[in-house]
């Protein structure tokens, strides 16, 4: 599961990340983390003060990876529409859901301001980054003046997160795919007739 080059602390963080995604905070016990990481209790408490400290490191790592993955699409080649489309259509494990979005439904994470902070910051960053790309497209004449970048960015994030929920409820990626296709159709309405990437 883990490479020989990974340090014990790295294995613990990765194990905690996976278990938080699968089981949530309450369902992620220190013993389960240690077993998955192949580390003893002493090793865990050598690197982390306890479960909250390790969970915070794991959530921060998940947030960093989510930002990096989104940024790869949003700063890629092509116009604003193509980059947003690339973000929406990138390969995802839809039925597992979003590792950050799922934490927003975890009452123990949301109730703890420290654990919640990287979750809030990541979703705020994503809305802001999408708004930047959409504003760039509007200013460059790719989208009509009627497109509101901030509201549209919020709609993109809500569609993706809601799509995950609907897909998990249906045990099928189809509701997610349908939501994304509908959103892209709405974005197309705002594309300028003479858009360079149209």
N, C-alpha and C positions, 0 to 999 in steps of 0.2 A: 504493500500500500504506500509506504513512504520510502524515499531513497536513503541509501547509507550516508549520504552527505548531509542530511538534515540533522540539526542539533536536537537535543531533547526538548528545548523550549519551542522550537519550530514544530516538532511533532505534536506537542501538547496544544499549540495554537491551532494547527490544522485539524486535530481531532475535535477540539471544542467548536470550531467553525462548522464542521460537518454535523455534529450532534445538535448544535443549536438550530441548524436548518431542519434537521429531521424531527427533533423532539421538543424544541423550545427550551426555555431557560430551566423551568422546574424539572423537566424530564431529563436534563443533562446533569448527571451526578458526577462529582469528582472521580469516583471509582470507574465510571464508564469512560470518562476522558482518559484516565490513566491506562485502562485496558486497551483502548483503541490505539493509543500512542505507544504502547509497549514501555511505559515508564512507571516507576514506583511512586508511592506517595511522597517519599522524601525528595525525589527529583522535582515533583510538581511544586512542592512548597519551598524548594530552593529557588525556583525561578519566579514563582508568583505567590502573593500573600494569601491567596485563597481563590475560591471559585469566582467571585465577582471580578477580581483583578484579571484572571485568565479570560473570563467572558468578555471583558472590555477589550483586551488585546485581540481576541478573535473577531469581535464585531468591527473593530477598527480595520483589521486586515480584510474582512469581507467588504467593508465600505471602500477601501482603497482599490480592491480588485474590480468592484462594480464601476467605480469612476473610470478606471483605466479602460475597461471594456467599452463603456459608453463613449469615452473620448476617442477611442480608435475609430468608431463609426462617425462621430460628429466632426472630427477634424480630418476626415478622409478626403479623397478627391471628389470632384463634382460640385454641383450647385447645392444650395441649402436644401431644396426638396430631396435631392438624391441622398444627401447625408442623413437627413431625418428618416427617409425611407430605409436606408441601410441600417440605421439604429433599430427601427421597428421590425425589420425582417431578418435581423441577424439570428444565427442559430441559438436556441435556448432550450433548456430542459423545462418546458412549459408546465408539465404536470408536477414538478417539484416546487414550482413557484419561485418567487424572487427571494433570495436569502435576506435582503434588507426589508422588503415589503412584508415578509412574514413576521419579522420582529415587531412591526407596528401592531400586530394582533396579539403579541405576547404581553399579558398584563404585568408580569414581573419586570420586563424590560422597560415598558412605558412608565411604570411607577417609579423607576429609578432614574433621576436626572442624569447621572453619570453614564449609565448604559444607554440611555435614550439619545444622548447628544450626538454621537456619530451617525445614528439613524436619521435624525432630523437634518443634520448638516448635509448628509449625502442626498437626501431627497430635495432639499433646498438647492444644492449645487446642480442637480440634474435639471430642475425646472429652469434655473438661471442659465445654464449652458444651452439648453434647447431654445430658450428665448433669444439668446445671442445669435444663434444660427438662423433662426427665423427672422430676426430683425435685419441681419445681414442680407438675407434673401429679399426682404421687402425693400431695403435701401438700394439694392442692386437691380431692382426692377423685375426680379423673378416672381415675386408675389405682389398682389394688388395692395393699394394703400389701406384697404379695409381689413387686412389681416392684423390682428392684435397679437404680437409675439408672446407677451406674458400669459394671456389667457389661453392661447393655443398651446403653449408649452405645458401649462397645467393640465390641459385636456389630454395631451400626449401621455403624460405621466399617469393620469387617472385611468386612461384607456389601457395602458400596459398592466398596471397593477390590478385593475378590475378584471382584465382578461385572464390573468393568472387565476384569480379566485373562481371565475366562471368555468375555466378549464378544469380546475381541480374538482369542482362540484360535479361536473359532467363526466369526469374521468376520461376526458378527450381534449386534444389540442384544438379542436374545431371552433369552440367559442372564442378562443384567443385569436385565432387566425381571422375569423369573421370580424372581430372588433378592430383589428389592425387594418384589414382591407377597407372597412367602413371609414376609418379615420383618414386613410390615404385618399379615399374618394372625396372626403370633405376638404382636405388640403388642396386637392387638384382644382376645386372650385375657385380657390384664391390664387391660382397661378395666373400670371399675366399672359395674355394671348401671345405676346412676342417674347416670352421668357426665353433666355438663351438656352436653357436646358430642357425646354418643352419639346 
